[in-house]
Each structure stands twice: as C-alpha cells, then as structure tokens.
Amino acid sequence: MDAFIAGMPKCELHVHLEGTLEPELKFALAARNGIALPFATAGELRATYDFHDLPSFLAIYYDGMRVLRKEPDFYDLTWAYLAKAHSQNVRYSEMFFDPQAHTARGVSFDTVIRGIRRAQMDAENRLGIRSQLIMCFLRDWSAEFAMATLLESLPYKEWIIGVGLDSDEKNNPPLKFREVFQRAREEGYLLTMHCDVDQDDTTAHIRQCIEDIGVSRLDHGVNTLDDPTLIAMVAERKLGLTICPVSNAYVTGDSKARQIKRFLDLGIRATVNSDDPAYFGGYMTENLLCTQREADLTRDEVTQLMRNAFESTWLPRAAKDRFLAELETAAG
C-alpha cells in the first residue's frame, strides 16, 4: 500500500505557496535580502512550529513571509514546491497565493506573480508538472482591500484560474465578501472558499458558500457532515472538498481521516491535500499515507480520493480524462 501511494499519479487542490516555505529556503532568502532571523539554524526555527489552533499557526505563517521581497524569491519558493511535488508524482496542482500579505508590506503585485509564473512555466517545461494559480483574499482584512486586490489582478488574469478566501475565519463570514466574489465571477474567475475545521458558525458559513456565493469547491469543509442538508447540497452539486489531514491533526488534534472515509461512503468528492506542508511536515504522499492508515482505506478507496481530485480540478474535460486514464493505469 505504501509503495502504491508513493507511486500513484497525484493531484493537489489545496496548497498555499507561502506555506511551502521550508526553513532552509527561508534562511537562504533572508541572507540574500539582508534580513536577520532570530534563530541560529533551520532546525531551531522548525522547533518553533508548535501550533494548537488556527490563530497560533497564522501568526508564525505570516511572520515567515517577510523574507519574500523580490521576484527571484517568489520564483525560488514556487520552484521548490513544484520540484518537491514532482518528486512525489504530483502531476497537476492548483496553488493558492496571498498577494495582500505581500502588497501590504510594499511588495508589488507584479513582483509576486511574475516570480510565481516563471517558476510554473519552467516546472512544466523541465519537470512535466502542470499547475494553475488561485488568488486568495485574506478574510480578516477588509472587503474593500480584497476588491482593490481583485482589480489589481485583472491585467494578469490569464495567469489566474480562480479566487479563494483564507486566513482567520472567526467573525469573518463568506457574506462579508459577497460583492468581491460576484465581481470575480463576472471577470471569469472560478470560485472557492475556505471553511476551516471546527470553527464558530461553521455550518452557517458552509451554507453561505454554497447558496450565497456559489462556489464550485469547498476548502476543508469537513463540517459539512454536521448537517444533513449540507451533505445533500454538496452531493447534489458534486462539490469537491479539499481536506488536509496532517494540518487538521495540528490545529484540531484530529486528522479527520474517518470523516474522509465517511465522505467516500456517501459518494461525495472528498480529496486529500497538503495545505501548508513546510509548517505541518507533510506533502501529498504523507497526507495520503496518514489518511489511509487512520481510516484503513482500501487501494480502491485511495484511488477514489485521487479520482475525486482530478474530477474536481478546474481543467478542461479532455485534460481531466488524460490524467484519469494515467491514474487508472497505475491502479491496475
């Protein structure tokens, strides 16, 4: 089973580029940009990654971004993730990035996206891994800032497949950004939103995402299981759920692997993803292994998770079918 999981073609739909910033690269970028870090070694920095909930993680996550200053920094960040993903046979990835976390520090939108884009193109040409980019708005900042960021993205929208919503969910419901997401839809962006695990008002937020915003995926979304009407909505609309078991274990104390198994039993498109792997210590293979072991999944159930992922991509039908055929060949 472990060998099968390691070798199978994979698809990732929930990974934050800034969350793939490994301590070693953080040290290298800090040195290049003349930034002093209060740690002697990468290991000492990694030892501070002690999270017990979402806010405690976000505080360290945003602080780490300050080493990202110039276009080559964003190139190196993106290349490192795509090379790592390629090593685990990830064939396709839809990656989040948080431009507001950089523009608020004085780094231009152009600097951020050009570095990312160059790495995407090089990784596809040299490694064969295909990727697309999802721009996330920070929900604990204002809707006005989100709208300004959306407008700033328009000259680059051929490089961005969709928009999402992340960061601290507490007191920041989806409806706060209704107008922003409506404008994004009008501009041709596809829509997803984070519904983090075990948050306040979580089922109400999931309902808003589905009924009021009209997303085509839910990021996390595990608490859909708390309400039978939400289960029915997600099933009827064939919404993909991008679940991240290793990060769940860090911030909630439970990987939610058993809930992933329940989604599979219900025929719902649950997927497994890495979220912020540099901070939680698990890329795609590790997240699949965690899920398989804790939920005692069969080979076909593991394969179904990856079928769900390829089906939930924002790719044309022909591209989905090519990846699915590759998966079925590997599954035998």
C-alpha positions in Angstrom: 0.0 0.0 0.0 2.8 2.5 0.9 4.5 1.8 -2.4 1.3 2.2 -4.3 0.5 5.5 -2.6 4.1 6.8 -3.2 4.0 5.9 -6.9 0.4 6.8 -7.9 -0.2 9.9 -10.1 -1.5 12.7 -7.8 -3.4 15.9 -8.0 -3.3 18.7 -5.3 -6.0 21.3 -5.0 -5.3 22.8 -1.6 -1.7 24.1 -1.1 -0.6 27.6 -0.1 2.6 28.5 -1.8 3.6 30.6 1.1 3.0 27.6 3.3 5.6 25.6 1.4 8.5 27.9 2.5 10.8 25.4 4.2 13.1 26.7 6.9 16.2 26.1 4.8 14.9 28.2 2.0 13.7 30.8 4.5 17.3 31.1 5.8 18.7 31.4 2.2 16.2 34.1 1.3 16.9 36.0 4.5 20.6 36.0 3.8 20.1 37.1 0.2 17.9 40.0 1.3 19.9 41.1 4.3 17.2 40.0 6.8 18.3 38.9 10.3 16.4 35.9 11.7 16.3 35.3 15.5 17.5 31.6 15.0 20.9 30.1 14.6 19.8 27.1 12.4 16.9 25.9 10.3 16.3 23.2 12.9 16.0 25.8 15.6 13.4 27.6 13.5 11.5 24.5 12.8 11.3 23.7 16.5 9.1 26.8 17.0 6.4 25.3 14.8 4.2 24.5 17.8 0.6 25.2 16.8 -2.5 24.3 18.7 -5.1 26.2 16.7 -5.6 28.3 13.5 -4.6 31.7 15.0 -1.4 30.3 16.6 -0.4 28.9 13.2 -1.2 32.1 11.2 0.9 34.2 13.5 4.1 32.2 12.5 2.9 31.8 8.9 2.7 35.5 8.2 5.9 36.3 10.0 7.7 33.9 7.8 6.7 35.7 4.6 8.9 38.7 5.4 11.8 37.1 3.7 9.9 37.2 0.4 10.9 40.5 -1.2 11.9 40.2 -4.8 10.8 38.4 -7.9 13.5 35.7 -7.6 12.3 34.9 -4.1 8.8 34.0 -5.4 10.4 32.1 -8.2 12.5 30.0 -5.8 9.5 29.5 -3.5 7.3 28.2 -6.3 10.1 26.1 -8.0 10.9 24.4 -4.7 7.3 23.4 -4.1 6.8 22.2 -7.7 10.0 20.2 -7.6 9.0 18.6 -4.3 5.5 17.8 -5.7 7.1 16.3 -8.8 9.2 14.0 -6.7 6.0 12.6 -5.2 4.5 12.2 -8.7 2.0 15.1 -8.4 1.0 15.6 -12.0 -1.1 18.7 -11.5 -1.6 21.3 -8.8 -3.9 24.3 -8.2 -1.9 26.5 -5.9 -3.1 29.3 -3.6 -1.2 32.6 -3.2 -1.9 35.5 -0.8 -1.0 38.7 -2.6 -2.3 41.0 0.1 0.2 39.6 2.6 2.9 40.9 0.2 1.5 44.1 -1.2 0.7 45.3 2.4 4.5 45.0 3.0 5.3 47.1 0.0 6.0 44.3 -2.4 4.2 44.9 -5.8 1.6 42.5 -7.2 3.7 42.4 -10.3 6.8 41.2 -8.4 4.8 38.4 -6.7 3.0 37.0 -9.7 5.9 37.2 -12.2 8.2 35.2 -10.0 5.5 32.6 -9.5 4.6 32.4 -13.1 8.2 31.9 -14.3 8.6 29.0 -12.0 5.3 27.5 -13.1 6.4 27.6 -16.7 9.9 26.2 -16.0 8.5 23.4 -13.9 6.0 22.4 -16.7 8.7 22.5 -19.3 11.5 20.9 -17.4 9.7 18.5 -15.0 6.3 18.0 -16.7 4.2 19.1 -13.7 1.3 21.3 -14.7 -0.1 23.9 -12.3 -2.6 26.8 -12.1 -2.9 29.7 -9.7 -5.7 30.6 -7.3 -5.6 34.1 -5.7 -6.8 34.1 -2.1 -8.2 37.1 -0.2 -7.4 37.5 3.5 -10.8 37.3 5.2 -9.6 39.0 8.4 -8.9 42.2 6.4 -11.5 44.4 4.8 -13.7 43.6 1.8 -12.5 46.9 0.3 -8.9 45.7 0.3 -10.0 42.5 -1.3 -11.8 44.4 -4.0 -8.8 46.6 -4.6 -6.6 43.4 -4.9 -9.1 41.9 -7.3 -8.9 44.9 -9.6 -5.1 44.9 -9.3 -5.1 41.3 -10.6 -7.1 42.0 -13.8 -4.1 42.7 -16.0 -2.8 39.2 -15.0 -6.0 37.2 -15.1 -4.8 34.9 -17.9 -2.4 33.6 -15.3 -5.0 33.1 -12.5 -7.7 30.5 -12.8 -9.8 31.4 -9.7 -10.1 33.2 -6.4 -10.4 31.9 -2.8 -10.8 33.1 0.7 -8.4 32.1 3.6 -6.9 33.3 6.9 -8.8 33.6 10.2 -12.4 32.7 9.8 -13.6 33.9 13.2 -16.1 36.8 12.7 -15.3 36.8 9.0 -18.1 35.0 7.2 -18.3 34.4 3.5 -21.0 37.0 3.1 -18.5 39.7 4.1 -17.0 39.2 0.6 -20.2 38.6 -1.5 -19.6 41.6 -3.8 -16.0 40.8 -4.3 -16.8 37.3 -5.3 -19.6 38.4 -7.6 -17.2 40.8 -9.4 -14.6 38.0 -9.6 -17.2 35.7 -11.2 -18.1 38.5 -13.7 -14.4 38.7 -14.6 -14.3 35.0 -15.4 -12.6 33.7 -12.2 -13.8 30.4 -10.7 -14.7 30.4 -7.0 -13.7 28.5 -3.9 -13.6 29.4 -0.2 -12.0 28.1 3.0 -14.4 26.6 5.5 -11.9 25.7 8.2 -12.4 22.8 10.5 -14.5 23.1 13.7 -14.8 26.9 13.6 -17.5 29.1 15.1 -20.6 29.2 12.9 -19.0 26.7 10.6 -22.2 25.1 9.1 -23.7 28.6 8.5 -20.5 29.6 6.7 -20.6 26.4 4.5 -24.2 27.2 3.6 -23.3 30.8 2.7 -20.5 29.5 0.4 -22.9 27.2 -1.4 -26.1 29.2 -1.5 -25.0 32.8 -1.5 -21.5 32.8 -3.0 -22.0 29.8 -5.4 -18.6 28.2 -5.0 -17.6 25.2 -7.1 -15.3 23.8 -4.4 -15.0 24.0 -0.6 -11.6 24.1 1.0 -11.6 21.9 4.1 -15.4 21.7 4.5 -15.2 18.7 6.9 -18.1 20.1 9.0 -20.5 19.5 6.1 -21.1 16.2 7.9 -22.6 18.1 10.9 -25.8 19.0 8.8 -27.7 16.5 6.6 -29.0 19.4 4.4 -25.4 20.4 3.7 -24.5 16.9 2.8 -27.3 16.8 0.3 -26.3 20.2 -1.2 -22.7 19.1 -1.6 -23.6 15.8 -3.1 -26.2 17.3 -5.5 -23.8 20.0 -6.8 -20.8 17.5 -6.9 -18.7 19.9 -5.0 -15.1 18.9 -4.3 -13.9 19.1 -0.7 -10.2 19.8 -0.3 -9.3 18.2 3.0 -5.9 18.4 4.7 -5.5 15.6 7.3 -2.0 16.4 8.6 -2.7 20.1 9.2 -6.0 19.1 10.7 -4.1 17.0 13.3 -2.0 20.0 14.2 -4.8 22.6 14.5 -7.7 20.5 15.8 -6.0 17.4 17.3 -7.7 15.1 14.8 -6.7 14.4 11.2 -10.4 13.8 10.3 -9.4 10.7 8.3 -12.5 8.9 9.5 -14.6 11.8 8.2 -12.9 11.5 4.8 -13.9 7.8 4.8 -17.4 8.8 5.5 -17.5 11.2 2.6 -16.2 8.4 0.3 -19.0 6.1 1.6 -21.5 8.9 0.8 -20.2 9.3 -2.7 -19.0 12.9 -2.0 -15.9 14.2 -3.8 -13.5 14.3 -0.8 -9.9 14.9 -1.7 -6.6 14.9 0.3 -4.1 17.7 0.1 -1.1 19.2 2.0 -2.2 22.7 2.9 1.0 24.3 4.4 3.4 21.4 4.2 6.6 23.2 5.3 4.9 24.0 8.6 3.0 20.8 9.2 5.6 18.3 7.9 3.6 16.5 5.3 3.3 16.8 1.5 0.9 14.8 -0.7 2.3 11.4 -0.1 2.4 11.9 3.7 -1.1 13.1 3.8 -2.4 10.2 1.8 -0.5 7.7 4.0 -1.9 9.4 7.1 -5.5 9.1 5.7 -5.1 5.5 4.6 -3.6 4.3 7.8 -6.0 6.1 10.2 -9.2 5.2 8.2 -7.9 1.8 7.0 -8.7 2.7 3.4 -8.5 0.1 0.6 -6.5 0.5 -2.5 -9.6 1.4 -4.5 -10.7 4.0 -1.8 -7.3 5.6 -2.1 -7.6 5.6 -5.8 -11.1 7.2 -5.5 -9.6 10.1 -3.5 -7.4 10.8 -6.4 -10.2 10.3 -9.0 -12.2 12.9 -6.9 -9.3 15.3 -7.1 -8.8 15.1 -10.9 -12.6 15.4 -11.4 -12.7 18.5 -9.1 -9.9 20.3 -11.0 -10.6 23.5 -13.0 -9.2 21.8 -16.1 -11.0 21.2 -19.4 -12.7 17.8 -19.7 -10.0 16.4 -22.1 -7.2 17.2 -19.7 -9.1 15.6 -16.8 -9.6 12.5 -18.8 -5.9 12.2 -19.7 -4.9 12.4 -16.0 -7.7 10.0 -15.0 -6.5 7.5 -17.6 -3.0 7.7 -16.2 -4.4 7.1 -12.7 -6.4 4.0 -13.8 -3.3 2.5 -15.5 -1.4 2.9 -12.2 -4.3 1.5 -10.2 -4.4 -1.6 -12.5 
